[in-house]
Amino acid sequence: MLTIKYGISEVLAGSLFGVIHLTAATILPSIGSFVDRNGGITMCMTISSVLGLIVNLMWLLIKADHCTAQNDCLNYVLFPIVLSGVAYALVAGTAWNGTFYVIERSKAGTASGLMSAITSFILLIFPLIFGWLVDHS
């Protein structure tokens, strides 16, 4: 999307999506600490959903013609990418922890392994599906 819509080079576009995980890795310890001290797992997940909605709306509203005319696309796309990292960190820092409130302690390892397996499967399959859709659209 960054290459096609905004004219950003493929190398830079690939690097920018690493910023999502860099942002998450930077703030996850703070989110975990906040949840340990104050609770608020549900609040964090709700805020994450709202931020995700805002980010997706921003991608729809950022106009490519204005961006390319001034040749400063990086300024336009960096904020939604960082905000995506914040939204992801809020989910990653709370969803896994919330699971342990709803299962028996003796099944925590199985639940964690199952959640990791499902996540890995999704991360394996969905890029293939999206790639196929892009190739055939």
C-alpha positions in Angstrom: 0.0 0.0 0.0 2.8 2.4 0.9 4.5 1.8 -2.4 1.5 1.8 -4.7 -0.6 4.6 -3.0 2.1 6.9 -1.6 5.1 6.2 -3.9 7.4 5.1 -1.0 10.2 2.8 -2.1 9.7 -0.9 -1.4 12.7 -1.0 0.9 11.6 1.9 3.0 8.0 0.6 3.1 9.2 -2.8 4.4 11.3 -1.1 7.0 8.4 1.1 8.2 6.2 -1.8 9.1 9.0 -2.9 11.5 8.2 0.4 13.4 4.9 -1.2 14.5 6.8 -3.9 16.4 9.5 -1.5 17.6 6.8 0.8 19.1 5.1 -2.2 20.7 8.3 -3.5 22.1 9.2 -0.1 23.5 5.9 0.5 25.4 4.9 -3.1 26.3 6.8 -3.1 29.6 4.9 0.1 30.6 1.6 -1.3 29.7 2.3 -4.5 31.6 3.3 -2.5 34.6 0.2 -0.4 34.4 -2.0 -3.4 34.2 -0.2 -5.1 37.2 -0.7 -2.0 39.3 -4.1 -0.8 38.2 -5.9 -3.6 36.4 -7.8 -2.4 33.4 -7.3 -5.2 31.0 -10.8 -4.6 29.5 -10.1 -0.8 29.2 -6.8 -1.4 27.5 -8.4 -3.8 25.0 -11.2 -1.3 24.3 -8.7 1.5 23.8 -6.8 -0.8 21.4 -9.9 -1.4 19.3 -10.7 2.3 19.1 -7.1 3.1 18.1 -7.3 0.3 15.5 -10.4 1.9 14.0 -8.8 5.3 14.0 -5.7 4.0 12.2 -7.8 2.3 9.6 -9.8 5.4 9.0 -6.6 7.4 8.7 -5.4 5.1 5.9 -8.7 5.9 4.1 -8.4 9.6 4.7 -4.7 10.3 3.9 -4.8 11.5 0.4 -2.1 10.2 -1.9 -2.1 13.1 -4.3 -1.4 15.7 -1.6 1.3 13.5 -0.2 3.1 12.9 -3.5 2.8 16.5 -4.7 4.8 17.7 -1.7 7.1 14.6 -1.7 6.8 14.2 2.1 4.9 11.0 2.4 6.9 9.8 5.3 5.5 12.6 7.5 1.9 11.4 6.6 2.3 7.7 7.0 4.6 7.5 10.1 1.9 8.6 12.6 -0.6 5.9 11.7 2.2 3.3 11.7 3.3 4.3 15.2 -0.4 4.4 16.3 -0.8 0.8 15.0 2.1 -0.2 17.2 0.4 1.4 20.2 -2.8 -0.4 19.4 -1.0 -3.7 18.9 0.9 -3.3 22.2 -2.3 -2.7 24.1 -3.7 -6.0 22.9 -0.5 -7.9 23.2 0.1 -6.6 26.7 -3.4 -7.5 27.9 -5.1 -10.2 25.9 -2.7 -13.0 26.9 -2.8 -11.9 30.5 -6.6 -11.8 30.5 -6.7 -15.5 29.4 -5.3 -16.6 32.8 -8.3 -15.1 34.6 -10.7 -17.4 32.8 -8.9 -20.8 32.9 -7.8 -23.1 35.7 -4.2 -22.6 36.9 -3.4 -26.2 36.0 -4.2 -25.6 32.4 -2.2 -22.4 31.9 0.6 -24.0 30.0 -1.8 -25.7 27.6 -3.8 -22.6 27.1 -0.7 -20.5 26.4 0.6 -23.1 24.0 -2.7 -23.3 22.2 -2.9 -19.5 21.9 0.6 -19.4 20.5 -0.1 -22.1 18.0 -3.3 -20.4 16.8 -1.5 -17.1 16.5 1.4 -18.7 14.5 -1.1 -20.5 12.2 -2.9 -17.2 11.5 0.4 -15.4 10.9 1.3 -18.2 8.5 -2.0 -18.5 6.5 -3.3 -14.9 6.2 -0.3 -13.5 4.3 -0.7 -16.3 1.8 -4.4 -15.6 1.5 -3.8 -11.8 1.1 -1.0 -12.5 -1.4 -3.3 -14.7 -3.4 -6.1 -12.1 -3.4 -3.7 -9.4 -4.5 -2.3 -11.6 -7.3 -5.8 -12.4 -8.5 -7.5 -9.0 -8.2 
